[in-house]
Amino acid sequence: MKYTGIINRDISAMVARTGHFDRIVVSDAGFPIPAGVPCIDLSMGPNLPKVTDVLKMLTLELPIEQFWFANEIQPSADGRAKELSAIMTKAECIPLPHAEFKKLAYGAVGVIRTGDYLAWGNVMVASGVAY
């Protein structure tokens, strides 16, 4: 058992397997998980946990180089970009249409599904390097 950081063994294993530019999706409750992409389901109830809760934990153990989110998000894509950039301070922010986000998700090493009810609240992160 770990003392700190991510204590979920499946997420810890996913992070440990991640190489440079590998992608992980942190999804809202309604995201269609691509066939063949492993999914770790953390959803406990409406908004439990939120995508941002998981991202905050991922930043403790995963160097995040880039992240993507759907630019259809309401009330504003600019607000979401600022919120996410405050969590992933060294990562490049890449908004894109939700349809493109879903296509990009097919190449992810895994999906972490949350209970987040924020429409288009999904975020995909690309691993950087620790050096």
Backbone as JSON Lines, residues from 0, in Angstrom:
{"i":0,"aa":"M","n":[0.84,-1.19,0.0],"ca":[0.0,0.0,0.0],"c":[0.88,1.24,0.0]}
{"i":1,"aa":"K","n":[0.45,2.24,-0.77],"ca":[1.18,3.51,-0.83],"c":[0.73,4.44,0.28]}
{"i":2,"aa":"Y","n":[1.63,5.31,0.7],"ca":[1.3,6.31,1.71],"c":[0.63,7.55,1.11]}
{"i":3,"aa":"T","n":[1.09,7.94,-0.06],"ca":[0.64,9.21,-0.64],"c":[0.36,9.05,-2.13]}
{"i":4,"aa":"G","n":[-0.15,10.12,-2.73],"ca":[-0.4,10.11,-4.16],"c":[-1.61,9.27,-4.51]}
{"i":5,"aa":"I","n":[-1.59,8.72,-5.7],"ca":[-2.71,7.91,-6.18],"c":[-2.62,6.54,-5.52]}
{"i":6,"aa":"I","n":[-3.65,6.18,-4.76],"ca":[-3.65,4.88,-4.1],"c":[-4.5,3.85,-4.83]}
{"i":7,"aa":"N","n":[-5.21,4.25,-5.87],"ca":[-5.96,3.31,-6.69],"c":[-4.95,2.5,-7.5]}
{"i":8,"aa":"R","n":[-4.92,1.19,-7.29],"ca":[-3.88,0.37,-7.9],"c":[-3.98,0.33,-9.42]}
{"i":9,"aa":"D","n":[-5.2,0.37,-9.96],"ca":[-5.35,0.32,-11.41],"c":[-4.86,1.61,-12.07]}
{"i":10,"aa":"I","n":[-5.16,2.74,-11.46],"ca":[-4.68,4.02,-12.0],"c":[-3.17,4.12,-11.84]}
{"i":11,"aa":"S","n":[-2.64,3.68,-10.7],"ca":[-1.18,3.69,-10.51],"c":[-0.49,2.85,-11.58]}
{"i":12,"aa":"A","n":[-1.06,1.69,-11.89],"ca":[-0.48,0.82,-12.92],"c":[-0.56,1.48,-14.3]}
{"i":13,"aa":"M","n":[-1.69,2.14,-14.6],"ca":[-1.84,2.83,-15.88],"c":[-0.8,3.93,-16.02]}
{"i":14,"aa":"V","n":[-0.62,4.71,-14.97],"ca":[0.36,5.79,-14.99],"c":[1.77,5.22,-15.18]}
{"i":15,"aa":"A","n":[2.08,4.12,-14.49],"ca":[3.41,3.52,-14.58],"c":[3.7,2.99,-15.98]}
{"i":16,"aa":"R","n":[2.67,2.55,-16.71],"ca":[2.84,2.03,-18.07],"c":[2.93,3.13,-19.13]}
{"i":17,"aa":"T","n":[2.61,4.35,-18.75],"ca":[2.52,5.44,-19.71],"c":[3.89,5.92,-20.14]}
{"i":18,"aa":"G","n":[4.08,6.02,-21.45],"ca":[5.32,6.55,-22.01],"c":[5.1,7.94,-22.59]}
{"i":19,"aa":"H","n":[6.16,8.53,-23.11],"ca":[6.1,9.88,-23.66],"c":[5.05,9.96,-24.77]}
{"i":20,"aa":"F","n":[4.17,10.93,-24.66],"ca":[3.07,11.21,-25.58],"c":[1.91,10.21,-25.5]}
{"i":21,"aa":"D","n":[1.99,9.19,-24.63],"ca":[0.82,8.33,-24.42],"c":[-0.3,9.16,-23.82]}
{"i":22,"aa":"R","n":[-1.54,8.82,-24.18],"ca":[-2.69,9.62,-23.74],"c":[-3.58,8.84,-22.79]}
{"i":23,"aa":"I","n":[-4.11,9.56,-21.8],"ca":[-5.11,9.05,-20.86],"c":[-6.3,10.0,-20.91]}
{"i":24,"aa":"V","n":[-7.5,9.43,-21.01],"ca":[-8.73,10.22,-20.99],"c":[-9.29,10.19,-19.57]}
{"i":25,"aa":"V","n":[-9.62,11.36,-19.04],"ca":[-10.38,11.46,-17.79],"c":[-11.76,11.92,-18.23]}
{"i":26,"aa":"S","n":[-12.74,11.02,-18.14],"ca":[-14.04,11.28,-18.77],"c":[-15.12,11.64,-17.77]}
{"i":27,"aa":"D","n":[-16.14,12.33,-18.31],"ca":[-17.34,12.58,-17.53],"c":[-18.17,11.29,-17.51]}
{"i":28,"aa":"A","n":[-19.31,11.32,-16.85],"ca":[-20.13,10.12,-16.68],"c":[-20.71,9.6,-17.99]}
{"i":29,"aa":"G","n":[-20.9,10.47,-18.98],"ca":[-21.58,10.07,-20.2],"c":[-20.71,9.8,-21.4]}
{"i":30,"aa":"F","n":[-19.4,9.9,-21.26],"ca":[-18.52,9.74,-22.42],"c":[-18.59,8.33,-22.97]}
{"i":31,"aa":"P","n":[-18.71,8.18,-24.31],"ca":[-18.72,6.84,-24.9],"c":[-17.3,6.26,-24.93]}
{"i":32,"aa":"I","n":[-17.05,5.27,-24.11],"ca":[-15.72,4.67,-24.01],"c":[-15.42,3.93,-25.31]}
{"i":33,"aa":"P","n":[-14.32,4.24,-25.98],"ca":[-14.0,3.55,-27.23],"c":[-13.8,2.05,-27.01]}
{"i":34,"aa":"A","n":[-14.3,1.26,-27.94],"ca":[-14.13,-0.19,-27.87],"c":[-12.65,-0.52,-27.84]}
{"i":35,"aa":"G","n":[-12.28,-1.42,-26.94],"ca":[-10.9,-1.87,-26.85],"c":[-9.99,-1.03,-25.99]}
{"i":36,"aa":"V","n":[-10.46,0.13,-25.54],"ca":[-9.65,0.98,-24.66],"c":[-10.01,0.64,-23.22]}
{"i":37,"aa":"P","n":[-9.04,0.25,-22.39],"ca":[-9.34,-0.1,-21.0],"c":[-9.96,1.07,-20.25]}
{"i":38,"aa":"C","n":[-10.93,0.75,-19.39],"ca":[-11.61,1.79,-18.61],"c":[-11.55,1.45,-17.13]}
{"i":39,"aa":"I","n":[-11.18,2.43,-16.34],"ca":[-11.23,2.33,-14.88],"c":[-12.38,3.22,-14.45]}
{"i":40,"aa":"D","n":[-13.43,2.63,-13.91],"ca":[-14.64,3.37,-13.57],"c":[-14.6,3.79,-12.1]}
{"i":41,"aa":"L","n":[-14.47,5.09,-11.87],"ca":[-14.45,5.64,-10.51],"c":[-15.79,6.25,-10.11]}
{"i":42,"aa":"S","n":[-16.77,6.27,-11.03],"ca":[-18.02,6.98,-10.75],"c":[-18.71,6.39,-9.52]}
{"i":43,"aa":"M","n":[-19.11,7.29,-8.61],"ca":[-19.78,6.88,-7.37],"c":[-21.19,7.46,-7.3]}
{"i":44,"aa":"G","n":[-21.42,8.55,-7.99],"ca":[-22.7,9.25,-7.99],"c":[-22.55,10.51,-8.79]}
{"i":45,"aa":"P","n":[-23.64,11.27,-8.91],"ca":[-23.55,12.51,-9.67],"c":[-22.43,13.42,-9.14]}
{"i":46,"aa":"N","n":[-21.49,13.73,-10.03],"ca":[-20.34,14.61,-9.73],"c":[-19.37,14.05,-8.69]}
{"i":47,"aa":"L","n":[-19.39,12.76,-8.48],"ca":[-18.46,12.11,-7.54],"c":[-17.7,11.0,-8.25]}
{"i":48,"aa":"P","n":[-16.4,11.14,-8.43],"ca":[-15.63,12.37,-8.33],"c":[-15.79,13.2,-9.6]}
{"i":49,"aa":"K","n":[-15.25,14.4,-9.59],"ca":[-15.25,15.25,-10.77],"c":[-13.97,15.02,-11.57]}
{"i":50,"aa":"V","n":[-14.02,15.36,-12.83],"ca":[-12.84,15.26,-13.69],"c":[-11.66,16.02,-13.08]}
{"i":51,"aa":"T","n":[-11.92,17.21,-12.58],"ca":[-10.83,18.02,-12.02],"c":[-10.21,17.38,-10.78]}
{"i":52,"aa":"D","n":[-11.0,16.63,-9.99],"ca":[-10.44,15.93,-8.83],"c":[-9.39,14.91,-9.28]}
{"i":53,"aa":"V","n":[-9.73,14.16,-10.32],"ca":[-8.81,13.14,-10.84],"c":[-7.57,13.8,-11.46]}
{"i":54,"aa":"L","n":[-7.77,14.88,-12.2],"ca":[-6.63,15.57,-12.8],"c":[-5.65,16.08,-11.75]}
{"i":55,"aa":"K","n":[-6.17,16.6,-10.65],"ca":[-5.29,17.09,-9.58],"c":[-4.42,15.97,-9.04]}
{"i":56,"aa":"M","n":[-4.98,14.78,-8.91],"ca":[-4.19,13.64,-8.43],"c":[-3.2,13.17,-9.5]}
{"i":57,"aa":"L","n":[-3.63,13.14,-10.76],"ca":[-2.72,12.71,-11.83],"c":[-1.47,13.59,-11.91]}
{"i":58,"aa":"T","n":[-1.64,14.89,-11.68],"ca":[-0.48,15.79,-11.77],"c":[0.57,15.5,-10.71]}
{"i":59,"aa":"L","n":[0.2,14.79,-9.66],"ca":[1.17,14.43,-8.62],"c":[2.15,13.36,-9.1]}
{"i":60,"aa":"E","n":[1.72,12.55,-10.08],"ca":[2.53,11.4,-10.47],"c":[2.84,11.3,-11.95]}
{"i":61,"aa":"L","n":[2.18,12.12,-12.77],"ca":[2.35,12.03,-14.21],"c":[2.78,13.38,-14.77]}
{"i":62,"aa":"P","n":[3.93,13.43,-15.45],"ca":[4.3,14.69,-16.1],"c":[3.39,14.89,-17.32]}
{"i":63,"aa":"I","n":[2.55,15.9,-17.27],"ca":[1.57,16.14,-18.34],"c":[2.12,17.22,-19.27]}
{"i":64,"aa":"E","n":[2.28,16.85,-20.54],"ca":[2.86,17.75,-21.53],"c":[1.8,18.53,-22.32]}
{"i":65,"aa":"Q","n":[0.68,17.86,-22.59],"ca":[-0.41,18.48,-23.34],"c":[-1.73,17.98,-22.78]}
{"i":66,"aa":"F","n":[-2.8,18.77,-23.0],"ca":[-4.13,18.27,-22.7],"c":[-5.13,18.83,-23.69]}
{"i":67,"aa":"W","n":[-6.18,18.05,-23.92],"ca":[-7.24,18.4,-24.86],"c":[-8.57,18.42,-24.13]}
{"i":68,"aa":"F","n":[-9.47,19.28,-24.59],"ca":[-10.85,19.27,-24.11],"c":[-11.75,19.77,-25.23]}
{"i":69,"aa":"A","n":[-13.04,19.45,-25.14],"ca":[-14.0,19.84,-26.18],"c":[-14.31,21.32,-26.1]}
{"i":70,"aa":"N","n":[-14.16,22.01,-27.21],"ca":[-14.4,23.46,-27.2],"c":[-15.88,23.83,-27.18]}
{"i":71,"aa":"E","n":[-16.77,22.84,-27.22],"ca":[-18.2,23.12,-27.1],"c":[-18.63,23.37,-25.66]}
{"i":72,"aa":"I","n":[-17.75,23.14,-24.71],"ca":[-18.11,23.22,-23.29],"c":[-18.73,24.57,-22.95]}
{"i":73,"aa":"Q","n":[-19.73,24.52,-22.08],"ca":[-20.44,25.74,-21.65],"c":[-20.16,25.98,-20.17]}
{"i":74,"aa":"P","n":[-20.11,27.19,-19.66],"ca":[-20.49,28.41,-20.37],"c":[-19.41,28.93,-21.31]}
{"i":75,"aa":"S","n":[-18.14,28.51,-21.13],"ca":[-17.13,29.06,-22.04],"c":[-15.9,28.17,-22.1]}
{"i":76,"aa":"A","n":[-15.4,28.03,-23.31],"ca":[-14.17,27.26,-23.5],"c":[-12.98,28.0,-22.88]}
{"i":77,"aa":"D","n":[-12.99,29.32,-22.94],"ca":[-11.89,30.09,-22.34],"c":[-11.82,29.88,-20.84]}
{"i":78,"aa":"G","n":[-12.98,29.85,-20.18],"ca":[-13.02,29.61,-18.74],"c":[-12.51,28.23,-18.39]}
{"i":79,"aa":"R","n":[-12.9,27.23,-19.19],"ca":[-12.44,25.86,-18.94],"c":[-10.93,25.77,-19.16]}
{"i":80,"aa":"A","n":[-10.43,26.41,-20.19],"ca":[-8.99,26.4,-20.46],"c":[-8.22,26.98,-19.28]}
{"i":81,"aa":"K","n":[-8.71,28.07,-18.71],"ca":[-8.05,28.68,-17.55],"c":[-8.1,27.75,-16.34]}
{"i":82,"aa":"E","n":[-9.27,27.14,-16.11],"ca":[-9.42,26.22,-14.97],"c":[-8.44,25.05,-15.1]}
{"i":83,"aa":"L","n":[-8.37,24.45,-16.27],"ca":[-7.5,23.3,-16.48],"c":[-6.03,23.69,-16.47]}
{"i":84,"aa":"S","n":[-5.71,24.84,-17.03],"ca":[-4.32,25.3,-17.04],"c":[-3.82,25.61,-15.64]}
{"i":85,"aa":"A","n":[-4.72,25.97,-14.74],"ca":[-4.34,26.2,-13.34],"c":[-3.97,24.88,-12.65]}
{"i":86,"aa":"I","n":[-4.52,23.77,-13.13],"ca":[-4.21,22.45,-12.57],"c":[-2.96,21.88,-13.22]}
{"i":87,"aa":"M","n":[-2.9,21.98,-14.54],"ca":[-1.78,21.42,-15.32],"c":[-0.93,22.58,-15.82]}
{"i":88,"aa":"T","n":[-0.17,23.16,-14.92],"ca":[0.48,24.46,-15.15],"c":[1.55,24.45,-16.24]}
{"i":89,"aa":"K","n":[2.15,23.3,-16.52],"ca":[3.23,23.26,-17.5],"c":[2.8,22.65,-18.83]}
{"i":90,"aa":"A","n":[1.52,22.35,-18.97],"ca":[1.03,21.65,-20.15],"c":[0.45,22.59,-21.19]}
{"i":91,"aa":"E","n":[0.59,22.2,-22.44],"ca":[-0.02,22.93,-23.55],"c":[-1.51,22.59,-23.62]}
{"i":92,"aa":"C","n":[-2.35,23.61,-23.71],"ca":[-3.81,23.45,-23.76],"c":[-4.26,23.42,-25.22]}
{"i":93,"aa":"I","n":[-5.01,22.36,-25.6],"ca":[-5.46,22.22,-26.98],"c":[-6.97,21.97,-27.02]}
{"i":94,"aa":"P","n":[-7.79,23.02,-27.18],"ca":[-9.22,22.82,-27.36],"c":[-9.49,22.28,-28.77]}
{"i":95,"aa":"L","n":[-10.48,21.4,-28.9],"ca":[-10.84,20.88,-30.2],"c":[-12.3,20.46,-30.19]}
{"i":96,"aa":"P","n":[-12.92,20.28,-31.36],"ca":[-14.32,19.84,-31.39],"c":[-14.49,18.47,-30.72]}
{"i":97,"aa":"H","n":[-15.64,18.27,-30.09],"ca":[-15.9,17.03,-29.37],"c":[-15.77,15.81,-30.28]}
{"i":98,"aa":"A","n":[-16.21,15.93,-31.52],"ca":[-16.1,14.8,-32.46],"c":[-14.64,14.41,-32.67]}
{"i":99,"aa":"E","n":[-13.75,15.38,-32.75],"ca":[-12.32,15.1,-32.89],"c":[-11.75,14.51,-31.61]}
{"i":100,"aa":"F","n":[-12.22,15.0,-30.46],"ca":[-11.79,14.47,-29.16],"c":[-12.1,12.97,-29.1]}
{"i":101,"aa":"K","n":[-13.32,12.59,-29.51],"ca":[-13.72,11.18,-29.46],"c":[-12.84,10.33,-30.37]}
{"i":102,"aa":"K","n":[-12.48,10.83,-31.54],"ca":[-11.59,10.09,-32.44],"c":[-10.21,9.9,-31.81]}
{"i":103,"aa":"L","n":[-9.69,10.96,-31.2],"ca":[-8.38,10.91,-30.56],"c":[-8.37,9.92,-29.39]}
{"i":104,"aa":"A","n":[-9.51,9.75,-28.75],"ca":[-9.62,8.85,-27.6],"c":[-9.38,7.39,-27.96]}
{"i":105,"aa":"Y","n":[-9.58,7.02,-29.23],"ca":[-9.34,5.64,-29.64],"c":[-7.88,5.23,-29.47]}
{"i":106,"aa":"G","n":[-6.96,6.17,-29.48],"ca":[-5.55,5.86,-29.3],"c":[-5.07,5.96,-27.87]}
{"i":107,"aa":"A","n":[-5.98,6.19,-26.92],"ca":[-5.59,6.35,-25.52],"c":[-5.17,5.02,-24.91]}
{"i":108,"aa":"V","n":[-4.27,5.08,-23.93],"ca":[-3.88,3.87,-23.2],"c":[-4.96,3.46,-22.21]}
{"i":109,"aa":"G","n":[-5.85,4.4,-21.88],"ca":[-6.93,4.08,-20.97],"c":[-7.84,5.27,-20.72]}
{"i":110,"aa":"V","n":[-8.99,4.96,-20.14],"ca":[-9.97,5.97,-19.75],"c":[-10.22,5.83,-18.26]}
{"i":111,"aa":"I","n":[-10.23,6.94,-17.57],"ca":[-10.64,6.98,-16.16],"c":[-12.0,7.66,-16.16]}
{"i":112,"aa":"R","n":[-13.05,6.89,-15.9],"ca":[-14.42,7.42,-15.93],"c":[-14.79,7.97,-14.56]}
{"i":113,"aa":"T","n":[-15.29,9.2,-14.54],"ca":[-15.71,9.83,-13.29],"c":[-17.23,9.92,-13.26]}
{"i":114,"aa":"G","n":[-17.75,10.48,-12.19],"ca":[-19.18,10.73,-12.08],"c":[-19.56,12.14,-12.49]}
{"i":115,"aa":"D","n":[-18.64,12.85,-13.11],"ca":[-18.85,14.26,-13.47],"c":[-20.02,14.41,-14.43]}
{"i":116,"aa":"Y","n":[-20.93,15.32,-14.11],"ca":[-22.09,15.6,-14.96],"c":[-21.89,16.84,-15.82]}
{"i":117,"aa":"L","n":[-20.71,17.4,-15.86],"ca":[-20.45,18.56,-16.7],"c":[-20.43,18.12,-18.16]}
{"i":118,"aa":"A","n":[-21.38,18.64,-18.95],"ca":[-21.44,18.27,-20.36],"c":[-20.15,18.66,-21.07]}
{"i":119,"aa":"W","n":[-19.61,17.75,-21.86],"ca":[-18.34,17.93,-22.56],"c":[-17.2,18.2,-21.58]}
{"i":120,"aa":"G","n":[-17.27,17.59,-20.4],"ca":[-16.28,17.83,-19.36],"c":[-15.04,16.97,-19.46]}
{"i":121,"aa":"N","n":[-14.94,16.16,-20.48],"ca":[-13.81,15.24,-20.65],"c":[-12.5,15.97,-20.9]}
{"i":122,"aa":"V","n":[-11.43,15.38,-20.41],"ca":[-10.09,15.93,-20.65],"c":[-9.17,14.76,-21.0]}
{"i":123,"aa":"M","n":[-8.36,14.94,-22.01],"ca":[-7.36,13.94,-22.38],"c":[-5.98,14.55,-22.12]}
{"i":124,"aa":"V","n":[-5.12,13.78,-21.48],"ca":[-3.77,14.27,-21.18],"c":[-2.75,13.42,-21.92]}
{"i":125,"aa":"A","n":[-1.65,14.06,-22.31],"ca":[-0.52,13.36,-22.92],"c":[0.64,13.42,-21.95]}
{"i":126,"aa":"S","n":[1.24,12.28,-21.73],"ca":[2.37,12.2,-20.82],"c":[3.59,12.9,-21.4]}
{"i":127,"aa":"G","n":[4.27,13.6,-20.52],"ca":[5.56,14.17,-20.87],"c":[6.64,13.22,-20.38]}
{"i":128,"aa":"V","n":[7.8,13.76,-20.09],"ca":[8.88,12.97,-19.51],"c":[9.29,13.59,-18.19]}
{"i":129,"aa":"A","n":[9.82,12.76,-17.31],"ca":[10.15,13.22,-15.96],"c":[11.51,13.9,-15.88]}
{"i":130,"aa":"Y","n":[12.23,13.97,-16.97],"ca":[13.55,14.59,-16.95],"c":[13.61,15.77,-17.89]}
